[in-house]
Amino acid sequence: MRLGLRVFFGFFLIAGLSAVLLLKVFLAEVKPSVREVMEDLMVDTAHLLAEVAADELAAGPPRADGPLAAQLQRYARREVDALIWGLRKQTLDLRVYITDASGRVVLDSGTPTAVGQDYSQWNDVARTLRGDYGARAGPYGRHDGTVMVVAAPVLKDGRTLGVVSVAKPVASVQRFVARAERRVFWAGAGLLVTSLVVGVGVTLWLVGSVRRLRRYAQQAQAGQAIAPPAMPGELGDLAHAMDDMRRRLEGREQLEHDVRALTHELKSPLAALRASGELLQDELPAADRQRFAAQVLDQTARLQTLVERVLALSQLEAQVGLGERQHLALAVWADAQIERQAARLAQRDLRVVWTARDDARAPADAALLELAVGNLLVNAIDFAPAGSSLELAVSSTPTSVRLSLRDHGPGVPEAVFAQLGQRFFSTARPGSLVKGSGLGLAIARRVAELHGGRLAFEAAAPGLRVSLILPR
């Protein structure tokens, strides 16, 4: 199972269970809470009615046509139409009955036939007569559902004359309970949906970050020197740690490879220098001494060029971005490099021919572009036969600018095109078994990569066409 699905299912399980448990707790608390509030109000009502009934009960049992009974009957006949937080109340549901000090009913607003019955065993009456808080819940009279009953003592001059009980059916507040339950349910459902949306967002962000790290690791494994992805927090620290590790590993492996290749490259000029130095120690004719001294200078220059290119390429490979970019025309830069190589071109009797010239511009680092174009020209001069020509072309598309340079040398087999541009990979120069270092093409290739472009090779028959392609 993919990481994203695992994270999402884990979040969904936690959020779902939490939401279900919270809903169950809230829904289980709604009804008891409403009953508690209703009981609190009924306690106040019972005590109020107990004070109202005290004088009449002290004078004797209330009569069916007495003032208190008449008031209760008028209460029962009252019309009410109240909108309570969106719910309409159109009935009065309180029922009042009064018992004397022995627990017998002396007045009942709901069931007049109950007068005279003994309620002394009912909790509301029995507990109140004992001086405790009296209340009960259960079926009563014509009500099919549960009825809550709360009682209060009727006191006069310190004596308990009886008990006033107030009854109210639980069904009368069921609408409020149901509405509260619905609101809690939909609020919980909304919370669950919101949590899932947040979970999806967090999962997508986490998976996206991990995929960026994976893509970076794959590109680093493929040998691409790219900057680590910018990410916040621990993931950013991990990206930089991976980049440091990549640099250390690449540096160690590259160092071992470069030391072996550089040692091989140094053998020939050092051997030539040693041989020339040993011969120069002897008495030689002036012509021979001049020839060996020139060979020393030539090999010294070769070593100097090799060292300079190794240093330049090392700096480029350690670089992860460009400096200041300018919109430069490749054709103009190519002309400047041709002027710098005029002496070498004349020495080899080479001429440069423009086959296409487009003055389109591309954003580039001027110093790096000069380095790349210069190395391409030097490489082409080395491999071009004396007296031949170099074909130079600059063309453009809506997305790129291409500088192509062709020599008329022996060319390179297409099978090794993929290796061109690698450190210390080269083919033999014309008329010689001596190979170049391959660093010139490696430098040009790295410059192209830093610009987001590439170095392309094409068999020209005869010769080789090398193209520096930069994005516009």
PyMOL commands that set and color helices and strands:
alter all, ss='L'
color gray80, all
select helices_A, chain A and resi 3-58+67-77+112-114+123-129+170-221+233-280+286-318+330-340+342-347+366-383+414-419+439-450
alter helices_A, ss='H'
color red, helices_A
select strands_A, chain A and resi 82-84+87-89+95-100+105-108+135-140+143-156+159-169+326-329+351-356+361-364+389-396+400-406+454-459+464-471
alter strands_A, ss='S'
color yellow, strands_A
deselect
rebuild
show_as cartoon
